[in-house]
């Protein structure tokens, strides 16, 4: 009896020691070898791919720069678009604007996506000509320009600028939906370095017309 009482603490100590060793073996030990958690996220190159030939030769299609979002800026990619005419005029301006807006509404191509490009322009956005009392070169969107995402407005302004959709000075006059009484006054926009590099500037980029 006395022998059993004396050896029990020793047995308990041995069991505790074995348990500690077992737990220690199951623990995570520090190691100088790095853990492979998969490939690191790739950075967007923002290098515009070559324009894809999407229309048949001889249909009058032209190459045009369409501005997409990449790396916190808007940058030009070359697209093959339907002709809008080279001479400025009410019909040509609206036709050109509609063709370019269609390009902005489309999903970027696979090559564009792989380079990091995307578009913030809403799919249902439409453009019409001037409303009652508007200057002749006005383009009215189906949403107020100031209510669009800043990246979307920057894309539209920079894509329209320098084309038949813009005026002779390269700027573009944009307004929202025409309503009874003419709607909100349109504003003049230019594609500046500030707008391309920081599209949030689009919210205050519009200038009142004289």
PAFI-68701 format. One record per residue (C-alpha): residue number from 1; residue in three letters; x, y, z. Coordinates in steps of 0.2 Angstrom, whole numbers, padded with zeros to 4 digits. Layout:
REM PAFI-68701
ropa | seti | x | y | z
NUM | ala | X | Y | Z
...
END
This chain:
REM PAFI-68701
ropa | seti | x | y | z
1 | unk | 0000 | 0000 | 0000
2 | unk | 0014 | 0012 | 0005
3 | unk | 0024 | 0007 | -0010
4 | unk | 0009 | 0011 | -0022
5 | unk | 0007 | 0029 | -0014
6 | unk | 0025 | 0033 | -0016
7 | unk | 0026 | 0028 | -0034
8 | unk | 0009 | 0036 | -0040
9 | unk | 0016 | 0054 | -0040
10 | unk | 0031 | 0048 | -0051
11 | unk | 0019 | 0039 | -0063
12 | unk | 0009 | 0055 | -0064
13 | unk | 0025 | 0066 | -0067
14 | unk | 0030 | 0054 | -0081
15 | unk | 0013 | 0055 | -0090
16 | unk | 0014 | 0074 | -0089
17 | unk | 0031 | 0074 | -0096
18 | unk | 0025 | 0063 | -0111
19 | unk | 0010 | 0073 | -0114
20 | unk | 0021 | 0089 | -0114
21 | unk | 0032 | 0081 | -0127
22 | unk | 0017 | 0075 | -0138
23 | unk | 0010 | 0093 | -0137
24 | unk | 0026 | 0100 | -0142
25 | unk | 0028 | 0089 | -0157
26 | unk | 0011 | 0095 | -0163
27 | unk | 0015 | 0113 | -0162
28 | unk | 0020 | 0125 | -0176
29 | unk | 0039 | 0127 | -0175
30 | unk | 0047 | 0143 | -0183
31 | unk | 0057 | 0139 | -0199
32 | unk | 0068 | 0150 | -0210
33 | unk | 0060 | 0142 | -0225
34 | unk | 0046 | 0154 | -0233
35 | unk | 0029 | 0147 | -0235
36 | unk | 0022 | 0146 | -0252
37 | unk | 0005 | 0154 | -0252
38 | unk | 0003 | 0154 | -0270
39 | unk | 0008 | 0167 | -0284
40 | unk | 0008 | 0185 | -0279
41 | unk | -0005 | 0196 | -0287
42 | unk | 0001 | 0203 | -0304
43 | unk | 0001 | 0221 | -0307
44 | unk | -0008 | 0229 | -0321
45 | unk | 0003 | 0234 | -0335
46 | unk | -0009 | 0247 | -0342
47 | unk | 0000 | 0244 | -0359
48 | unk | -0014 | 0246 | -0373
49 | unk | -0015 | 0231 | -0384
50 | unk | -0016 | 0232 | -0403
51 | unk | -0034 | 0236 | -0410
52 | unk | -0043 | 0221 | -0415
53 | unk | -0051 | 0220 | -0432
54 | unk | -0069 | 0218 | -0428
55 | unk | -0077 | 0224 | -0444
56 | unk | -0075 | 0219 | -0462
57 | unk | -0062 | 0227 | -0473
58 | unk | -0069 | 0241 | -0484
59 | unk | -0084 | 0245 | -0473
60 | unk | -0077 | 0262 | -0469
61 | unk | -0072 | 0258 | -0451
62 | unk | -0059 | 0269 | -0443
63 | unk | -0047 | 0268 | -0429
64 | unk | -0051 | 0279 | -0413
65 | unk | -0044 | 0281 | -0396
66 | unk | -0056 | 0275 | -0382
67 | unk | -0052 | 0279 | -0364
68 | unk | -0053 | 0266 | -0351
69 | unk | -0049 | 0265 | -0333
70 | unk | -0032 | 0257 | -0328
71 | unk | -0022 | 0260 | -0312
72 | unk | -0032 | 0274 | -0305
73 | unk | -0031 | 0284 | -0322
74 | unk | -0040 | 0284 | -0338
75 | unk | -0029 | 0279 | -0353
76 | unk | -0032 | 0277 | -0372
77 | unk | -0034 | 0261 | -0381
78 | unk | -0036 | 0259 | -0400
79 | unk | -0052 | 0252 | -0406
80 | unk | -0059 | 0249 | -0423
81 | unk | -0076 | 0259 | -0423
82 | unk | -0089 | 0263 | -0436
83 | unk | -0086 | 0279 | -0446
84 | unk | -0093 | 0295 | -0439
85 | unk | -0087 | 0306 | -0453
86 | unk | -0073 | 0318 | -0453
87 | unk | -0082 | 0334 | -0455
88 | unk | -0091 | 0343 | -0440
89 | unk | -0109 | 0344 | -0441
90 | unk | -0125 | 0341 | -0430
91 | unk | -0128 | 0323 | -0438
92 | unk | -0110 | 0319 | -0439
93 | unk | -0107 | 0324 | -0421
94 | unk | -0121 | 0314 | -0414
95 | unk | -0117 | 0299 | -0424
96 | unk | -0099 | 0299 | -0419
97 | unk | -0104 | 0302 | -0400
98 | unk | -0115 | 0287 | -0401
99 | unk | -0102 | 0276 | -0409
100 | unk | -0089 | 0280 | -0396
101 | unk | -0101 | 0278 | -0382
102 | unk | -0106 | 0261 | -0388
103 | unk | -0087 | 0257 | -0387
104 | unk | -0086 | 0263 | -0369
105 | unk | -0102 | 0253 | -0364
106 | unk | -0095 | 0237 | -0371
107 | unk | -0084 | 0225 | -0360
108 | unk | -0066 | 0227 | -0363
109 | unk | -0058 | 0213 | -0374
110 | unk | -0048 | 0199 | -0366
111 | unk | -0032 | 0208 | -0370
112 | unk | -0038 | 0224 | -0363
113 | unk | -0043 | 0215 | -0347
114 | unk | -0027 | 0206 | -0345
115 | unk | -0018 | 0223 | -0347
116 | unk | -0028 | 0229 | -0332
117 | unk | -0041 | 0240 | -0342
118 | unk | -0059 | 0242 | -0337
119 | unk | -0074 | 0253 | -0340
120 | unk | -0085 | 0263 | -0327
121 | unk | -0097 | 0269 | -0341
122 | unk | -0115 | 0262 | -0337
123 | unk | -0122 | 0250 | -0350
124 | unk | -0138 | 0259 | -0352
125 | unk | -0131 | 0276 | -0355
126 | unk | -0137 | 0285 | -0371
127 | unk | -0133 | 0301 | -0379
128 | unk | -0144 | 0313 | -0389
129 | unk | -0142 | 0330 | -0398
130 | unk | -0145 | 0347 | -0391
131 | unk | -0161 | 0351 | -0382
132 | unk | -0172 | 0367 | -0384
133 | unk | -0161 | 0382 | -0382
134 | unk | -0145 | 0373 | -0381
135 | unk | -0130 | 0378 | -0392
136 | unk | -0129 | 0368 | -0408
137 | unk | -0114 | 0357 | -0402
138 | unk | -0122 | 0351 | -0386
139 | unk | -0123 | 0332 | -0382
140 | unk | -0136 | 0327 | -0369
141 | unk | -0133 | 0311 | -0360
142 | unk | -0147 | 0301 | -0352
143 | unk | -0140 | 0304 | -0335
144 | unk | -0133 | 0321 | -0328
145 | unk | -0114 | 0321 | -0331
146 | unk | -0112 | 0326 | -0312
147 | unk | -0122 | 0311 | -0307
148 | unk | -0110 | 0298 | -0316
149 | unk | -0096 | 0290 | -0308
150 | unk | -0081 | 0301 | -0310
151 | unk | -0071 | 0288 | -0319
152 | unk | -0086 | 0286 | -0332
153 | unk | -0087 | 0305 | -0335
154 | unk | -0068 | 0306 | -0337
155 | unk | -0069 | 0292 | -0350
156 | unk | -0083 | 0300 | -0360
157 | unk | -0075 | 0317 | -0360
158 | unk | -0058 | 0311 | -0365
159 | unk | -0065 | 0299 | -0378
160 | unk | -0076 | 0312 | -0386
161 | unk | -0062 | 0326 | -0386
162 | unk | -0053 | 0328 | -0402
163 | unk | -0066 | 0319 | -0412
164 | unk | -0080 | 0324 | -0423
165 | unk | -0091 | 0323 | -0407
166 | unk | -0082 | 0338 | -0400
167 | unk | -0080 | 0356 | -0405
168 | unk | -0067 | 0365 | -0415
169 | unk | -0057 | 0368 | -0400
170 | unk | -0057 | 0350 | -0395
171 | unk | -0069 | 0352 | -0380
172 | unk | -0085 | 0344 | -0378
173 | unk | -0102 | 0351 | -0372
174 | unk | -0112 | 0339 | -0361
175 | unk | -0128 | 0340 | -0352
176 | unk | -0141 | 0329 | -0344
177 | unk | -0158 | 0323 | -0350
178 | unk | -0167 | 0337 | -0359
179 | unk | -0183 | 0341 | -0350
180 | unk | -0197 | 0354 | -0352
181 | unk | -0188 | 0370 | -0351
182 | unk | -0172 | 0363 | -0358
183 | unk | -0166 | 0354 | -0342
184 | unk | -0150 | 0358 | -0333
185 | unk | -0138 | 0370 | -0342
186 | unk | -0124 | 0360 | -0352
187 | unk | -0106 | 0363 | -0347
188 | unk | -0090 | 0363 | -0357
189 | unk | -0077 | 0349 | -0353
190 | unk | -0059 | 0347 | -0359
191 | unk | -0048 | 0332 | -0357
192 | unk | -0034 | 0339 | -0347
193 | unk | -0019 | 0330 | -0339
194 | unk | -0027 | 0333 | -0322
195 | unk | -0043 | 0324 | -0328
196 | unk | -0033 | 0309 | -0336
197 | unk | -0022 | 0307 | -0320
198 | unk | -0035 | 0310 | -0307
199 | unk | -0053 | 0306 | -0314
200 | unk | -0061 | 0312 | -0298
201 | unk | -0057 | 0330 | -0305
202 | unk | -0071 | 0326 | -0317
203 | unk | -0084 | 0332 | -0305
204 | unk | -0078 | 0350 | -0305
205 | unk | -0071 | 0350 | -0323
206 | unk | -0086 | 0357 | -0332
207 | unk | -0086 | 0375 | -0336
208 | unk | -0101 | 0386 | -0339
209 | unk | -0105 | 0392 | -0357
210 | unk | -0103 | 0410 | -0360
END
